[in-house]
Amino acid sequence: MSYSVFTQKERNIITVIILILLGIVIAYAVRNIIGALLGTMVMYTIFRPMNIWLVERQKWRRPIVAVIIIIVSFLIIVLPFLGIGTMLTNKVVSLLKNPEWIKDMVNAINEFAGDKLGKPDLLREQLEKSATYLGGLFTSLLSGAAGLFLDIAVMYFLFYFMLVNFRGFERGLLRYSPFRIENAIRFGNELRNITYSNVIGQTLIALIQGATLALGFWIFGFNDPLFWGVICAILAFIPLLGPPLIFVPAAIIAFVQGENLAAIGLLIYGFLVVINIDNVLRLIIAKKVGDIHPIITVVGVIIGLPLFGVMGLVYGPLLLSYFLITVRIYEANKRQKPSTDEPVINK
C-alpha cells in the first residue's frame, strides 16, 4: 500500500499555487480582450431585467430571447458607435484633403495673439507643448478602434451564453464569491447601480449636452453644428471639462474672426446652459440609481483611454468604481464577526 509524501495541508497549498499560476497565465492570455469581458458584464447588467421578464414572465425560449436582446443591443448601442466612427473618419478625410483652412485659422489666431497679447507664436508654442501627448493619445484611440471589432465579436459570443444560462451564471458567482452572501448581494446591487449611473446616466447626459451645444452652434451661426454636437457628446463623458473643450475654442476662433457677438453669446450659452445640464441631471441620476463622483470619472478616463481606446471613456470610470466598491465590501467583511450560519446556495 502506497502513501502520498504530502500531507493534506501541503496538497491544499500546492493546489492553490497551481491555481494562482494558471490564473496568471489565463489573465495574460486574455489581456487583449479585457475590454470585451468588461463590455459583456456591462451589457448583461443593462439587459438582465429584460431577459428575466421575457424568460420567466412571458415564458419565451431562452435562445430566442438571447437573440432578440443581442439584436436590440446592437441597434441601440453598437450601431450608433459605428455611425459616429464613420462620421468622424469622413470628417478627418475631408480635412486632410483641404488643409488650407487650418493654416489660415492658425495664422489668424497667431496674428490676433500678436496684436492683443504680444505673443505672435502663441498657438505654435501651445501646439508644440501638447503635440507629444495628443499624438500618443490619438495613437491609443486608433489602436483601440482597430481592436473594437474583435471585442464586439467576443463580447456578443459571451453575452449570448450568459443570457441563455443566466441563473446558473449568477449562482456560480455567489458560490465562488470571496464575500459573505449578504455582502456579495450588496456588491452586485452596487455594481448594478454604478453601471446604470455611468453607462445609462452618463450617456443620457452626454447626448443632451451634445444636442444642446449643437443647437447653440446653430443659433449663433457656427459651422457644422451636428458634427460638433457629436464631438461634444463624446467629450461630455469627462464631466465639466468635456463641453468647454468644444465651445471655448469655437468662441476664441469667432473672436479672432471679428464675430464678437456670436463668441460672447456662445460662451454665455455654454457655461450657463450646457455645463449646468451636467450638474442638474447628475443630481437626478444620483437620487435614482447611484452616483460616480466627477473626480472618479476624470481619473477613470485617464486610466481607461490608454487601456481601452475610445471605450475607455466608459470602462475606465467603471473599473475605478468597481475597485472602490470592492474596497468598501472588504472593509465591511473585516468588521463583521465570523458566522457559522451562512446561507446555503442550492445547486
C-alpha positions as CSV (number, residue, x, y, z in Angstrom):
1,M,0.0,0.0,0.0
2,S,1.5,3.4,-1.1
3,Y,1.1,6.6,0.7
4,S,1.4,10.2,-0.5
5,V,4.5,12.0,0.5
6,F,2.4,15.2,1.1
7,T,0.0,15.9,3.9
8,Q,-3.5,17.2,3.2
9,K,-2.4,20.8,4.1
10,E,0.6,20.6,1.8
11,R,-1.7,19.3,-1.0
12,N,-4.0,22.2,-0.5
13,I,-1.1,24.7,-0.6
14,I,0.2,23.1,-3.8
15,T,-3.3,23.2,-5.3
16,V,-3.6,26.9,-4.5
17,I,-0.2,27.6,-6.0
18,I,-1.2,25.8,-9.2
19,L,-4.5,27.8,-9.4
20,I,-2.6,31.0,-8.9
21,L,-0.1,30.2,-11.7
22,L,-2.9,29.1,-14.1
23,G,-4.8,32.2,-13.2
24,I,-1.8,34.4,-14.1
25,V,-1.4,32.5,-17.4
26,I,-5.1,32.9,-18.3
27,A,-5.1,36.6,-17.3
28,Y,-2.0,37.2,-19.5
29,A,-3.7,35.3,-22.4
30,V,-6.9,37.3,-22.2
31,R,-5.2,40.7,-21.7
32,N,-6.2,41.9,-25.2
33,I,-9.9,41.1,-24.7
34,I,-10.3,42.7,-21.2
35,G,-12.5,45.3,-22.9
36,A,-14.7,42.6,-24.4
37,L,-15.1,40.9,-21.0
38,L,-15.9,44.1,-19.2
39,G,-18.3,45.1,-22.0
40,T,-20.1,41.7,-21.6
41,M,-20.6,42.3,-17.9
42,V,-22.0,45.8,-18.7
43,M,-24.3,44.5,-21.3
44,Y,-25.5,41.7,-19.1
45,T,-26.2,44.2,-16.2
46,I,-28.2,46.5,-18.5
47,F,-30.3,43.9,-20.2
48,R,-30.7,41.5,-17.3
49,P,-34.2,42.8,-16.3
50,M,-35.4,42.4,-19.9
51,N,-34.0,38.9,-20.1
52,I,-35.7,37.8,-16.8
53,W,-39.0,39.4,-17.8
54,L,-39.2,37.7,-21.2
55,V,-37.9,34.3,-20.0
56,E,-39.6,33.9,-16.6
57,R,-42.7,36.1,-17.0
58,Q,-43.5,35.7,-20.7
59,K,-42.2,32.1,-20.9
60,W,-40.3,32.7,-24.1
61,R,-37.5,30.3,-25.1
62,R,-34.1,31.4,-23.8
63,P,-32.2,31.2,-27.1
64,I,-34.9,33.3,-28.8
65,V,-34.8,35.9,-26.1
66,A,-31.0,36.0,-26.2
67,V,-31.0,36.6,-30.0
68,I,-33.7,39.3,-29.6
69,I,-31.7,41.1,-26.9
70,I,-28.5,40.9,-28.9
71,I,-30.3,42.5,-31.9
72,V,-31.8,45.2,-29.7
73,S,-28.5,46.0,-28.1
74,F,-26.7,46.1,-31.4
75,L,-29.3,48.6,-32.8
76,I,-29.3,51.0,-29.8
77,I,-25.6,50.7,-28.6
78,V,-23.2,49.3,-31.2
79,L,-24.7,50.7,-34.4
80,P,-24.7,54.4,-33.2
81,F,-21.0,54.0,-32.2
82,L,-20.2,52.7,-35.6
83,G,-22.1,55.5,-37.2
84,I,-20.2,58.1,-35.1
85,G,-16.9,56.4,-36.1
86,T,-17.8,56.6,-39.8
87,M,-18.8,60.3,-39.5
88,L,-15.5,61.2,-37.7
89,T,-13.5,59.3,-40.3
90,N,-15.2,61.1,-43.1
91,K,-14.6,64.4,-41.4
92,V,-10.9,63.7,-40.9
93,V,-10.5,62.6,-44.6
94,S,-12.2,65.9,-45.8
95,L,-9.9,67.9,-43.6
96,L,-6.8,66.1,-44.9
97,K,-8.0,66.8,-48.5
98,N,-8.4,70.5,-47.7
99,P,-5.9,71.6,-45.1
100,E,-5.7,75.3,-46.2
101,W,-8.4,76.5,-43.9
102,I,-6.4,75.0,-40.9
103,K,-3.4,77.0,-41.9
104,D,-5.5,80.2,-42.4
105,M,-7.0,79.6,-38.9
106,V,-3.6,79.2,-37.3
107,N,-2.3,82.3,-38.9
108,A,-5.4,84.3,-37.9
109,I,-5.0,83.2,-34.3
110,N,-1.3,84.0,-34.2
111,E,-2.0,87.4,-35.7
112,F,-4.7,88.0,-33.1
113,A,-2.4,86.9,-30.3
114,G,0.4,89.1,-31.6
115,D,-1.8,92.2,-31.7
116,K,-3.7,91.6,-28.4
117,L,-1.2,89.7,-26.2
118,G,2.2,90.4,-27.7
119,K,2.8,86.7,-28.4
120,P,2.6,86.1,-32.2
121,D,3.7,82.5,-31.8
122,L,1.3,81.6,-29.0
123,L,-0.6,78.9,-30.9
124,R,2.6,77.3,-32.3
125,E,4.1,77.2,-28.8
126,Q,1.0,75.6,-27.3
127,L,0.8,73.1,-30.2
128,E,4.4,72.1,-29.7
129,K,3.8,71.5,-25.9
130,S,0.7,69.3,-26.5
131,A,1.9,67.5,-29.7
132,T,3.6,64.6,-27.8
133,Y,0.6,63.9,-25.5
134,L,-2.0,64.3,-28.2
135,G,0.0,62.1,-30.6
136,G,0.2,59.3,-28.0
137,L,-3.5,59.7,-27.1
138,F,-4.5,59.6,-30.8
139,T,-2.4,56.5,-31.4
140,S,-4.1,54.8,-28.4
141,L,-7.5,55.7,-29.7
142,L,-6.8,54.4,-33.2
143,S,-5.4,51.1,-31.8
144,G,-8.5,50.8,-29.6
145,A,-10.7,51.4,-32.6
146,A,-8.8,48.8,-34.6
147,G,-9.5,46.1,-32.0
148,L,-13.1,47.2,-31.5
149,F,-14.5,44.7,-34.0
150,L,-12.8,41.8,-32.3
151,D,-14.0,43.0,-28.9
152,I,-17.6,43.2,-30.2
153,A,-17.5,39.7,-31.6
154,V,-16.1,38.2,-28.4
155,M,-18.5,40.3,-26.3
156,Y,-21.6,39.0,-28.1
157,F,-20.4,35.4,-28.1
158,L,-20.0,35.5,-24.3
159,F,-23.2,37.6,-23.9
160,Y,-25.3,35.0,-25.7
161,F,-24.3,32.2,-23.3
162,M,-24.7,34.3,-20.3
163,L,-28.2,35.2,-21.3
164,V,-29.2,31.6,-22.0
165,N,-27.8,30.3,-18.7
166,F,-28.3,33.4,-16.5
167,R,-29.5,31.7,-13.4
168,G,-26.6,29.2,-13.4
169,F,-24.2,32.1,-14.0
170,E,-25.5,34.1,-11.1
171,R,-25.5,31.1,-8.7
172,G,-21.9,30.4,-9.7
173,L,-20.9,34.0,-8.9
174,L,-22.5,33.7,-5.4
175,R,-21.0,30.3,-4.7
176,Y,-17.4,31.2,-5.6
177,S,-17.6,34.8,-4.3
178,P,-15.0,35.6,-1.6
179,F,-17.6,37.7,0.2
180,R,-20.3,36.6,2.7
181,I,-23.6,36.0,0.9
182,E,-25.2,39.2,2.1
183,N,-22.1,41.3,1.1
184,A,-22.0,39.5,-2.3
185,I,-25.6,40.5,-2.9
186,R,-24.9,44.1,-1.8
187,F,-21.8,44.1,-4.0
188,G,-23.9,43.0,-7.0
189,N,-26.6,45.7,-6.3
190,E,-23.9,48.4,-6.0
191,L,-22.3,47.2,-9.3
192,R,-25.7,47.4,-11.0
193,N,-26.4,50.9,-9.7
194,I,-22.9,52.2,-10.6
195,T,-23.2,50.6,-14.1
196,Y,-26.6,52.2,-14.6
197,S,-25.3,55.6,-13.4
198,N,-22.2,55.6,-15.5
199,V,-23.4,53.9,-18.7
200,I,-27.1,54.9,-19.0
201,G,-27.0,58.1,-16.9
202,Q,-23.8,59.5,-18.3
203,T,-24.8,58.6,-21.8
204,L,-28.1,60.4,-21.3
205,I,-26.2,63.5,-20.0
206,A,-23.7,63.3,-22.9
207,L,-26.5,63.1,-25.6
208,I,-28.4,66.0,-24.1
209,Q,-25.3,68.1,-23.8
210,G,-24.3,67.3,-27.3
211,A,-27.7,68.2,-28.7
212,T,-27.8,71.4,-26.7
213,L,-24.4,72.5,-27.9
214,A,-25.4,71.7,-31.5
215,L,-28.4,73.9,-31.0
216,G,-26.2,76.7,-29.7
217,F,-23.9,76.4,-32.6
218,W,-26.9,76.7,-35.0
219,I,-28.4,79.6,-33.1
220,F,-25.1,81.6,-33.1
221,G,-24.3,80.8,-36.7
222,F,-21.3,78.4,-36.3
223,N,-20.5,75.8,-39.0
224,D,-21.1,72.1,-38.7
225,P,-23.4,72.2,-35.6
226,L,-24.3,68.5,-35.9
227,F,-20.6,67.4,-36.1
228,W,-19.5,69.4,-33.1
229,G,-22.6,68.3,-31.2
230,V,-21.4,64.7,-31.7
231,I,-17.9,65.6,-30.6
232,C,-19.3,67.3,-27.5
233,A,-21.4,64.2,-26.7
234,I,-18.2,62.1,-26.8
235,L,-16.2,64.5,-24.7
236,A,-19.1,65.0,-22.3
237,F,-18.2,61.7,-20.7
238,I,-15.5,63.8,-19.0
239,P,-17.7,65.8,-16.5
240,L,-17.5,69.6,-16.6
241,L,-14.3,69.6,-18.6
242,G,-15.6,68.0,-21.8
243,P,-18.0,70.5,-23.4
244,P,-15.8,73.6,-22.8
245,L,-13.1,71.8,-25.0
246,I,-15.5,72.5,-27.9
247,F,-17.3,75.7,-27.3
248,V,-14.4,77.7,-25.8
249,P,-12.1,77.2,-28.8
250,A,-15.0,77.9,-31.1
251,A,-15.7,81.2,-29.3
252,I,-12.0,82.1,-29.4
253,I,-12.0,81.5,-33.2
254,A,-15.1,83.6,-33.5
255,F,-13.3,86.5,-31.6
256,V,-10.3,86.2,-33.9
257,Q,-12.6,86.4,-37.0
258,G,-14.3,89.5,-35.5
259,E,-17.6,87.8,-34.7
260,N,-17.6,89.1,-31.1
261,L,-21.4,88.9,-30.6
262,A,-21.6,85.3,-31.6
263,A,-18.5,84.4,-29.5
264,I,-19.9,86.1,-26.4
265,G,-23.3,84.5,-26.9
266,L,-21.8,81.0,-27.3
267,L,-19.7,81.4,-24.2
268,I,-22.6,82.5,-22.1
269,Y,-24.8,79.8,-23.5
270,G,-22.1,77.2,-23.0
271,F,-21.4,78.0,-19.3
272,L,-24.9,78.8,-18.3
273,V,-26.9,76.1,-20.2
274,V,-24.6,73.3,-21.4
275,I,-22.5,73.0,-18.3
276,N,-25.4,73.1,-15.9
277,I,-27.2,70.3,-17.8
278,D,-24.5,68.0,-16.3
279,N,-25.0,69.4,-12.8
280,V,-28.8,69.1,-12.8
281,L,-29.1,65.7,-14.4
282,R,-26.2,64.2,-12.3
283,L,-28.2,65.1,-9.1
284,I,-31.3,63.4,-10.5
285,I,-29.4,60.3,-11.5
286,A,-27.7,60.1,-8.2
287,K,-31.1,60.1,-6.4
288,K,-32.5,57.4,-8.7
289,V,-29.7,54.8,-9.1
290,G,-26.3,56.0,-7.9
291,D,-23.5,58.5,-8.5
292,I,-20.0,58.4,-9.6
293,H,-18.0,61.4,-8.3
294,P,-16.6,63.6,-11.1
295,I,-13.1,63.1,-9.8
296,I,-13.5,59.3,-10.2
297,T,-14.8,59.8,-13.7
298,V,-11.9,62.1,-14.7
299,V,-9.3,59.8,-13.2
300,G,-11.1,56.8,-14.7
301,V,-11.0,58.3,-18.2
302,I,-7.3,59.0,-17.8
303,I,-6.7,55.3,-16.9
304,G,-9.2,53.9,-19.4
305,L,-8.1,55.7,-22.6
306,P,-4.7,54.1,-22.9
307,L,-6.1,50.7,-21.9
308,F,-9.4,50.5,-24.0
309,G,-9.1,53.3,-26.5
310,V,-12.4,55.2,-27.1
311,M,-14.3,52.8,-24.9
312,G,-12.1,53.8,-22.0
313,L,-14.4,56.8,-21.6
314,V,-16.9,54.3,-20.2
315,Y,-14.8,51.4,-19.0
316,G,-12.2,53.5,-17.1
317,P,-14.6,55.1,-14.6
318,L,-16.4,51.8,-14.2
319,L,-13.2,49.9,-13.4
320,L,-12.2,52.5,-10.8
321,S,-15.7,52.5,-9.3
322,Y,-15.7,48.7,-9.1
323,F,-12.4,48.8,-7.3
324,L,-13.6,51.3,-4.7
325,I,-16.8,49.2,-4.2
326,T,-14.6,46.1,-3.6
327,V,-12.6,48.0,-1.0
328,R,-15.7,49.0,0.8
329,I,-17.1,45.5,0.9
330,Y,-13.7,44.2,2.1
331,E,-13.8,46.7,5.0
332,A,-17.3,45.5,5.8
333,N,-16.2,41.9,5.9
334,K,-13.4,42.8,8.3
335,R,-15.8,44.5,10.7
336,Q,-18.2,41.5,10.7
337,K,-17.7,38.7,13.2
338,P,-17.3,35.1,11.8
339,S,-20.5,33.3,11.4
340,T,-21.3,29.6,11.1
341,D,-24.8,30.1,9.8
342,E,-24.0,31.2,6.2
343,P,-27.0,30.8,3.9
344,V,-26.7,27.7,1.7
345,I,-26.8,28.2,-2.1
346,N,-28.6,25.4,-3.9
347,K,-27.0,23.8,-6.9
